[in-house]
């Protein structure tokens, strides 16, 4: 059995591979002193969408909106922790060693570097999460097979 790993540091590419077709990077909402969620929701329209809100040499922050059943692929970050603030909706988080957790609006989730995790929007309405981690964080996907 082999363990083939694929890694990707391009956040736009990562999001698009996870089914998020509208990705705004370096747009009008990045690194401004104040913005609001309702304005971004109106600008982006129907999910799925993502907007990078902050980007600097220490961290990046991306708002991600997805419909129930959507999320990301199982992956880990070898060099950085990641955290999320749940802005809207409900989500299921699989975290290696901890199993699956259900989270909702106003919850905060933290995953340590090197820990596999997978996120799925659940419930009846789209969810929005604000992801914060190192800029251009490496996403490592494991494809185990024979």
TORLUM-533489 format. One record per residue (C-alpha): residue number from 1; chain; x, y, z. Coordinates in steps of 0.5 Angstrom, whole numbers, plus 500, padded with zeros to 3 digits. Example, Ala and Ser with C-alpha at 12.3 -4.5 7.8 and 13.67 -1.06 7.14 Angstrom:
// residues 2
{rec 1,"A",{525,491,516}};
{rec 2,"A",{527,498,514}};
This chain:
// residues 146
{rec 1,"A",{500,500,500}};
{rec 2,"A",{503,507,498}};
{rec 3,"A",{501,514,501}};
{rec 4,"A",{501,519,496}};
{rec 5,"A",{501,526,498}};
{rec 6,"A",{499,532,494}};
{rec 7,"A",{500,539,497}};
{rec 8,"A",{498,546,495}};
{rec 9,"A",{499,553,498}};
{rec 10,"A",{495,557,493}};
{rec 11,"A",{488,559,497}};
{rec 12,"A",{484,560,491}};
{rec 13,"A",{486,553,488}};
{rec 14,"A",{485,550,494}};
{rec 15,"A",{478,553,495}};
{rec 16,"A",{476,552,487}};
{rec 17,"A",{478,544,488}};
{rec 18,"A",{473,544,494}};
{rec 19,"A",{467,547,490}};
{rec 20,"A",{468,554,491}};
{rec 21,"A",{467,557,485}};
{rec 22,"A",{467,565,487}};
{rec 23,"A",{473,566,490}};
{rec 24,"A",{475,574,491}};
{rec 25,"A",{483,575,493}};
{rec 26,"A",{486,581,493}};
{rec 27,"A",{479,585,492}};
{rec 28,"A",{476,591,495}};
{rec 29,"A",{475,587,502}};
{rec 30,"A",{482,585,503}};
{rec 31,"A",{486,589,509}};
{rec 32,"A",{481,595,509}};
{rec 33,"A",{480,597,517}};
{rec 34,"A",{472,595,517}};
{rec 35,"A",{467,591,513}};
{rec 36,"A",{461,588,515}};
{rec 37,"A",{458,581,513}};
{rec 38,"A",{452,583,510}};
{rec 39,"A",{455,587,505}};
{rec 40,"A",{460,582,503}};
{rec 41,"A",{454,577,503}};
{rec 42,"A",{450,582,498}};
{rec 43,"A",{456,582,494}};
{rec 44,"A",{458,575,493}};
{rec 45,"A",{450,572,492}};
{rec 46,"A",{449,565,492}};
{rec 47,"A",{454,560,495}};
{rec 48,"A",{459,558,495}};
{rec 49,"A",{463,563,495}};
{rec 50,"A",{470,566,499}};
{rec 51,"A",{473,572,500}};
{rec 52,"A",{480,574,503}};
{rec 53,"A",{479,579,509}};
{rec 54,"A",{486,580,511}};
{rec 55,"A",{493,578,508}};
{rec 56,"A",{500,579,511}};
{rec 57,"A",{506,576,513}};
{rec 58,"A",{503,573,519}};
{rec 59,"A",{496,571,518}};
{rec 60,"A",{491,570,513}};
{rec 61,"A",{483,570,514}};
{rec 62,"A",{478,568,509}};
{rec 63,"A",{470,568,510}};
{rec 64,"A",{468,562,506}};
{rec 65,"A",{460,561,505}};
{rec 66,"A",{458,554,503}};
{rec 67,"A",{451,550,502}};
{rec 68,"A",{449,544,506}};
{rec 69,"A",{453,538,504}};
{rec 70,"A",{459,542,502}};
{rec 71,"A",{466,543,505}};
{rec 72,"A",{473,541,504}};
{rec 73,"A",{477,535,503}};
{rec 74,"A",{481,531,509}};
{rec 75,"A",{487,535,510}};
{rec 76,"A",{492,538,514}};
{rec 77,"A",{497,543,515}};
{rec 78,"A",{504,541,517}};
{rec 79,"A",{507,548,519}};
{rec 80,"A",{501,552,522}};
{rec 81,"A",{495,551,527}};
{rec 82,"A",{488,554,524}};
{rec 83,"A",{482,557,527}};
{rec 84,"A",{475,558,525}};
{rec 85,"A",{470,563,528}};
{rec 86,"A",{463,560,526}};
{rec 87,"A",{459,566,523}};
{rec 88,"A",{453,563,521}};
{rec 89,"A",{450,556,520}};
{rec 90,"A",{452,549,523}};
{rec 91,"A",{458,545,521}};
{rec 92,"A",{461,538,522}};
{rec 93,"A",{468,538,524}};
{rec 94,"A",{472,532,523}};
{rec 95,"A",{479,532,527}};
{rec 96,"A",{484,527,528}};
{rec 97,"A",{484,524,535}};
{rec 98,"A",{478,527,537}};
{rec 99,"A",{472,525,532}};
{rec 100,"A",{467,529,529}};
{rec 101,"A",{464,535,533}};
{rec 102,"A",{458,539,531}};
{rec 103,"A",{459,547,531}};
{rec 104,"A",{454,553,530}};
{rec 105,"A",{454,560,530}};
{rec 106,"A",{459,564,535}};
{rec 107,"A",{463,557,536}};
{rec 108,"A",{471,558,535}};
{rec 109,"A",{474,551,533}};
{rec 110,"A",{482,550,533}};
{rec 111,"A",{486,545,530}};
{rec 112,"A",{493,544,531}};
{rec 113,"A",{498,543,525}};
{rec 114,"A",{499,536,523}};
{rec 115,"A",{492,534,525}};
{rec 116,"A",{488,532,519}};
{rec 117,"A",{481,535,519}};
{rec 118,"A",{475,536,514}};
{rec 119,"A",{469,541,515}};
{rec 120,"A",{462,540,512}};
{rec 121,"A",{456,545,512}};
{rec 122,"A",{450,541,515}};
{rec 123,"A",{443,543,517}};
{rec 124,"A",{438,547,512}};
{rec 125,"A",{441,553,511}};
{rec 126,"A",{448,556,508}};
{rec 127,"A",{454,557,513}};
{rec 128,"A",{459,562,514}};
{rec 129,"A",{466,561,517}};
{rec 130,"A",{472,565,518}};
{rec 131,"A",{478,561,517}};
{rec 132,"A",{485,564,520}};
{rec 133,"A",{492,561,519}};
{rec 134,"A",{499,562,516}};
{rec 135,"A",{499,566,510}};
{rec 136,"A",{499,561,504}};
{rec 137,"A",{499,555,509}};
{rec 138,"A",{500,549,506}};
{rec 139,"A",{494,544,505}};
{rec 140,"A",{497,537,505}};
{rec 141,"A",{492,532,502}};
{rec 142,"A",{493,524,503}};
{rec 143,"A",{491,519,498}};
{rec 144,"A",{492,512,501}};
{rec 145,"A",{491,506,496}};
{rec 146,"A",{494,500,493}};
